[in-house]
Amino acid sequence: MQFTKKSLQQTTLLLLLGLTIREVFSFWTGHPYDFELWVRLGYAMIHGGNPYGFLGPAPGLSFANLYTLRDSATIAYLPFWPLITGVLYMLYLTIGLNDRFLYYLLLKQPTILGDVALGYLLYSYVRLRNLNTSVWVLRFWMLCPFTIILSGIWGMFDSLAMAFVMISIMTTRHLKRAFWAGLGTFAKSIPVIYAIPLSLKSRRNWQSFLVAIALPIGFSAATFAVMGWSLTTVTSALSYTVTRSGESMSVWDLFFYFNYQGIIPTLDPFVSDLLGVLWIPAVIIFTLIAYRKFGFDSDYGLIQSLLVVTLSFLVFKSRVTEQYAIYLLALSTVDFALWNRKRKPMFLATAGVALLYLVMNNFFLIRFLSPVYLDYGQIENGLSQVIGPARLALNFLSGSVFTALNAGYLINILRSKSPGAISAS
C-alpha cells in the first residue's frame, strides 16, 4: 500500500488528531462501574486477588463503589483483560509516581490505541479496494463521538477485540486468520460469533475452525492453571454474562421498562435465562443462511456474512450494551464505503441512535466525571427526580429503534442480490 506525500500527511494528521482527542480525556474520566473495575482488577492481579471473585477497592486508587449483589465487583471476561491490567499496574509501580491519574492514564492506553488501530485497519482495508472512500472511513472513525467516548472516556476495550477481528479479515492464510480470530475471542468473548465465517472458507477447513476455538480456550485454561484461580468462580462469572438481562439498548428493554411502569411483573428467572441464550441458536442459524447466500470466500461475501451474524446477535441478544455497537459500526463502515452507499441513511441513523442511547443512559455523560468529581451521584439523583421517567422512556424508545434499524439492515442484506445490484450510484 503506497502513499503519496499528500495522502501520507492526511492519514498521519487524522491519526494524530484522533489519538490526541482520546488522550485528552484519558486520565480524568471513566465509567464509575466498568473503569473502576479495571482499577481494582489491575491492583488485585498483583496482590494475589482472583478477578472472578469479589474485587475490593484499590487503596489510594479507587474512586467509586456502585456494586451490588446483582452487579458485583467481579469480571465476566476471559483472562486477557485481567492480564493486561495486571501488567499496567506493574508498570505504574515501576514508574514510581504515586498518582492515581497516572494509573488511569495507563489503563486507558489499550482502549485508546486499540480504537485508533481499528480505525487505521478499516482505512487500510478500504484503501486497498477504493482509494476515494478510504479517507472518509478514517475521518469518521477518528472523529466519531461514539468511538471517542467508548475508548477515551468510558474505557471499554471492544475496539481492541475488533482490531484483532479486522486483522483476521485482512489475512489470507487459513491458520493465521483463525489465529487472529481466536485472539479476538480471547480479548473479549463476543468475537466468538465470527469463528465460523473467519475460519471456514469451505467445509474442508475444520482445522482452522478448531484453532479459532481452541486458542481462547487453551490460553484461558493455561492462565487459570498458572494463577490457581478456582474454576467454579470462573465458570459462574462467565455463564452469568451469557444469560445476563436487564436494561438493554434493544427492544428487549420492554421487559425492564414495562416492569418499571408496573405493567408486567418481574420475569421468572427461568424465562429470563431462556431469553438470555436465545441469541445462540439465532447466530448459528443466520451463520448458515449467510454461508448459503454469500459464502465466506470473497471480500464482499465475508463482510456481508459477518454483518448478518452481527445483526442477528444484536437483534436476539436480550441485553445489548452500548459497546456492542462497535462491532456493527466497524463492519458497516466497510460495507458502506466499498459496496452499499445506498445504506448511508441506515448507517448514520444506527450510529446516531447508539450515541443518543449512550448519552441518555449515562445521564448526559455526567457519570464519566466520577474520577474527578466524587459527588457526581448527587447530580444524577437530581436529574432522576426531574427527568427520570422521560429518560427511561427515551432509552426504551431509542433501544427499540436501534433494534428496528438492525432488523431492517439484516433484511436489506438478505434481500440483496450482488455487489453490483446494490452498489453506490
C-alpha positions, 0 to 999 in steps of 0.5 A: 500500500503506497502513499503519496506525500499528500495522502501520507500527511492526511492519514498521519494528521487524522491519526494524530488528531484522533489519538490526541482527542482520546488522550485528552480525556484519558486520565480524568474520566471513566465509567464509575462501574466498568473503569473502576473495575479495571482499577481494582482488577489491575491492583488485585492481579498483583496482590494475589486477588482472583478477578472472578471473585469479589474485587475490593477497592484499590487503596489510594486508587479507587474512586467509586463503589456502585456494586451490588449483589446483582452487579458485583465487583467481579469480571465476566471476561476471559483472562486477557483483560485481567492480564493486561491490567495486571501488567499496567499496574506493574508498570505504574509501580515501576514508574514510581509516581504515586498518582492515581491519574497516572494509573488511569492514564495507563489503563486507558492506553489499550482502549485508546490505541486499540480504537485508533488501530481499528480505525487505521485497519478499516482505512487500510482495508478500504484503501486497498479496494477504493482509494476515494472512500478510504479517507472518509472511513478514517475521518469518521472513525477518528472523529466519531463521538461514539468511538471517542467516548467508548475508548477515551472516556468510558474505557471499554476495550471492544475496539481492541477485540475488533482490531484483532477481528479486522486483522483476521479479515485482512489475512489470507492464510487459513491458520493465521486468520483463525489465529487472529480470530481466536485472539479476538475471542480471547480479548473479549468473548463476543468475537466468538460469533465470527469463528465460523465465517473467519475460519471456514472458507469451505467445509474442508477447513475444520482445522482452522475452525478448531484453532479459532476455538481452541486458542481462547480456550487453551490460553484461558485454561493455561492462565487459570492453571498458572494463577490457581484461580478456582474454576467454579468462580470462573465458570459462574462469572462467565455463564452469568454474562451469557444469560445476563438481562436487564436494561438493554439498548434493544427492544428487549428493554420492554421487559425492564421498562414495562416492569418499571411502569408496573405493567408486567411483573418481574420475569421468572428467572427461568424465562429470563435465562431462556431469553438470555441464550436465545441469541445462540441458536439465532447466530448459528442459524443466520451463520448458515443462511449467510454461508448459503447466500454469500459464502465466506470466500470473497471480500464482499461475501465475508463482510456481508456474512459477518454483518448478518451474524452481527445483526442477528446477535444484536437483534436476539441478544436480550441485553445489548450494551452500548459497546456492542455497537462497535462491532456493527459500526466497524463492519458497516463502515466497510460495507458502506464505503466499498459496496452499499452507499445506498445504506448511508441513511441506515448507517448514520441513523444506527450510529446516531441512535447508539450515541443518543442511547449512550448519552441518555443512559449515562445521564448526559455523560455526567457519570464519566466525571466520577474520577474527578468529581466524587459527588457526581451521584448527587447530580444524577439523583437530581436529574432522576427526580426531574427527568427520570421517567422521560429518560427511561422512556427515551432509552426504551424508545431509542433501544427499540429503534436501534433494534428496528434499524438492525432488523431492517439492515439484516433484511436489506442484506438478505434481500440483496442480490450482488455487489453490483445490484446494490452498489453506490450510484 
